[in-house]
Every structure is written in C-alpha cells, then in structure tokens.
Amino acid sequence: CVAAPPPPPSFAPLVVPPSTLVADLKKTRGDASLPHGPVTFIVGKEEQRIEHVSKNLLCVRSEYYGKMFGIGMKERDAA
C-alpha cells in the first residue's frame, strides 16, 4: 500500500503594488539637486559590466542610492 503524497503548502496571495516608474521618471526631469551621469556596476566572479545606469534614476528609485549619491560622497561626481 502506497501512502498518498502530502498536500502542497498553501501560500498567502502575492500582492504586487502599483508601479511608480512613470512618477519616478518625472521626478528626474529638471531637478538640479540630482546627480547626473552614468553608473557602471561590475557583478559576479566574471566581473560582468552593467553600464549606462542613470544616477538620477537610481536616486529617485532607491533610498540607498539617493543617500550615497546625495550627501557628498565621492561616488556622486565619479564618472
């Protein structure tokens, strides 16, 4: 006699908040307090380059990058 498999676990429904991308893009226009220029990320053991990421978009989309680029750290003006 073979026992029946256990029932699958139940998960709470995943709630996805509405996107703020359009509003965030609008915040980047004409705001002189935001840093300008691209950022390059070097990722993983293979040192894959992710280039041309906008500093001002990172600032409005991420509190972490907003602080890093906004408080006079050397990364603010690095090319």
Secondary structure, 3 states (H helix, E strand, C coil): CCCCCCCCCCCCCCCCCCCCHHHHHHHCCCCCCCCCCEEEEEECCCCEEEEEEEHHHHHHHCHHHHHHHHCCCHHHCCC
